Amino acid sequence: MSEGKTPRPIRVMFVCLGNICRSPLAEGVFRQLVHEAGLSHRIEIDSSGTGRWHVGEPPDKRMRATAQRHGVSIDHQRGRQIEADDLEYFDYILAMDRRNYDTTRRLDDRDATLSKVHLFRSFDPTPDDLEVPDPYYGRGTEGFEEVYTIVDRTARRFLAHLIKKHGLQHEHAA
Ligand code: 4NP
């Protein structure tokens, strides 16, 4: 990387169905990891849902409580629906499950765009499954905690991947 020239931030979007449970948690956890690594100015982060039922709403209160238990606040986030333009704008679009992966890929099927869309858990260091289970219906606190555990370890590995691939330096404020 040439000195004195900062490239534009790498743009990352997490996608689930409602944008009120899994992808808001992934956004919040990843944002915190990126902050701790001193890389907030190098990585831009957002999340969205393929559905539009919860546009404008804060995350589900069970997920907000789960995040809070782990020192992450997602309260300020508001639901939004993914659009075709997001596939143009973002560099990494990480879907929480196959259904959302498929829906996202159908928004823009040009090769250059399709290569940006991944299953989030393809970065999971210990995947027993490639989907983040949907905790919205019929799963108690345990289901939300399980999602946190999966999201946390996968987000850490994804950040390590970005650092390596893009030659990012951990930068701490002096
Ligand atoms: P999420 O969970 O995709 O992790 O945000 C869901 C939230 C809402 C609905 C489904 C899943 N829903 O059907 O409203």
Boltz pocket constraint, residues with backbone or C-beta under 6 A from the ligand:
constraints:
  - pocket:
      binder: B
      contacts: [[A, 16], [A, 17], [A, 18], [A, 19], [A, 20], [A, 21], [A, 22], [A, 23], [A, 49], [A, 53], [A, 134], [A, 135], [A, 136]]
      max_distance: 6.0
